[in-house]
Amino acid sequence: MQGTVATYDASTRSGVLLLDDGTELPFPARAFDASGLRLLRLGQRVRIERDAAGEIVRVTLPTMS
C-alpha cells in the first residue's frame, strides 16, 4: 500500500500518511526506524508494510518496476 507523507515529526520519528483514498493513517516511530530511512519530507511518496494485525511495521520508499 502507498501513501503520501502528510505530517512528520523528526523529534518523535512518527507522522501521518495520506492514503490514495483520502484516509489519514498515523505511523509510529518503530515503523520509521525499521525502514532504515533518515528523513521524510512532506509530500513524499512512501510504501507501507503491515503485520497480520494490520499495524504498520515499516515505511519505505516505493520502488519502480
MOSULRA-V333399 format. One line per field, one symbol per residue. ss: DSSP state (2 for helix, 1 for strand, 0 for the rest). burial: + if it has 16 or more other ideal C-beta (glycine too) atoms within 10 Angstrom, else -. A space follows every 10 residues. Layout:
ss=???
burial=???
This chain:
ss=0111111110 0001111110 0001111022 2220000000 0000111111 0000011111 00000
burial=--+-+--+-- --+++-+--- ------++-- ++--+----+ ---+-+-+-- -----+++++ -----
